[in-house]
Amino acid sequence: MYLDQAKKVEIFSQYGKDAKDTGSVESQVALFTYRIQHLTEHLKQNHKDFGTARALTKMVGRRRKLLKYLYNKDINRYRELIKALGLRK
């Protein structure tokens, strides 16, 4: 599996307050970004996988909503997260 418990802990400890911080917006956005990158690579090889394409679209929408929430809540945290993840916005 591409996303095991050790990788999740690594993502949460890097972007959250600690390794058990799974609920913060930064942690969730970082996890979605990792999963989106993985699914994007999968779809480059399997372009007819429409179920995965739909899941990817939904995941991008969820990440977008979280980023919009963070933008409205604290613009500085939003800008730091965008820079750290390398997202275009």
C-alpha positions as CSV (number, residue, x, y, z in Angstrom):
1,M,0.0,0.0,0.0
2,Y,1.3,3.4,-0.9
3,L,0.2,5.1,2.4
4,D,1.0,3.2,5.5
5,Q,0.9,4.3,9.1
6,A,4.5,5.4,9.2
7,K,4.0,7.7,6.2
8,K,0.9,9.3,7.9
9,V,2.8,9.9,11.1
10,E,5.6,11.5,9.1
11,I,3.2,13.8,7.3
12,F,1.3,14.7,10.5
13,S,4.5,15.5,12.4
14,Q,5.9,17.6,9.6
15,Y,2.8,19.8,9.0
16,G,0.9,19.4,12.3
17,K,1.8,20.4,15.8
18,D,2.9,16.8,16.6
19,A,2.6,13.3,15.2
20,K,-0.9,12.8,16.7
21,D,-2.3,16.1,15.3
22,T,-4.6,14.6,12.7
23,G,-7.3,17.2,12.9
24,S,-5.6,20.4,12.1
25,V,-6.3,21.9,8.7
26,E,-2.6,21.9,7.8
27,S,-2.3,18.1,8.5
28,Q,-5.4,17.3,6.5
29,V,-4.4,19.4,3.5
30,A,-0.9,17.8,3.5
31,L,-2.4,14.4,3.6
32,F,-4.8,15.2,0.8
33,T,-1.9,16.6,-1.2
34,Y,0.1,13.4,-0.8
35,R,-2.9,11.3,-1.9
36,I,-3.7,13.6,-4.8
37,Q,-0.1,13.4,-6.1
38,H,-0.3,9.6,-5.9
39,L,-3.6,9.3,-7.7
40,T,-2.4,11.7,-10.4
41,E,0.6,9.5,-11.1
42,H,-1.8,6.5,-11.2
43,L,-4.1,8.1,-13.7
44,K,-1.2,9.0,-16.0
45,Q,-0.6,5.3,-16.5
46,N,-4.3,4.2,-16.3
47,H,-6.2,6.9,-18.1
48,K,-9.4,4.8,-18.3
49,D,-9.8,4.3,-14.5
50,F,-12.9,6.5,-14.2
51,G,-13.6,5.6,-10.6
52,T,-10.2,6.8,-9.5
53,A,-10.6,9.9,-11.6
54,R,-13.9,10.7,-9.8
55,A,-12.3,10.1,-6.4
56,L,-9.4,12.4,-7.4
57,T,-11.9,15.1,-8.3
58,K,-13.7,14.8,-5.0
59,M,-10.4,14.9,-3.1
60,V,-9.3,18.0,-4.8
61,G,-12.7,19.6,-3.9
62,R,-12.3,18.7,-0.3
63,R,-8.7,20.1,-0.2
64,R,-10.0,23.3,-1.9
65,K,-12.7,23.7,0.8
66,L,-10.1,23.2,3.6
67,L,-7.8,25.7,2.0
68,K,-10.6,28.2,1.6
69,Y,-11.5,27.8,5.3
70,L,-7.9,28.4,6.3
71,Y,-7.7,31.4,4.0
72,N,-10.7,33.0,5.7
73,K,-9.5,32.0,9.2
74,D,-5.8,32.9,9.1
75,I,-4.1,34.2,5.9
76,N,-0.6,33.8,7.3
77,R,-1.0,30.1,8.0
78,Y,-2.6,29.7,4.6
79,R,0.4,31.3,2.8
80,E,2.9,29.3,4.8
81,L,1.1,26.0,4.0
82,I,0.8,26.9,0.3
83,K,4.6,27.6,0.2
84,A,5.5,24.5,2.1
85,L,3.4,22.2,-0.1
86,G,4.3,23.9,-3.3
87,L,0.7,24.5,-4.4
88,R,-0.2,27.1,-7.0
89,K,-2.4,29.9,-5.5
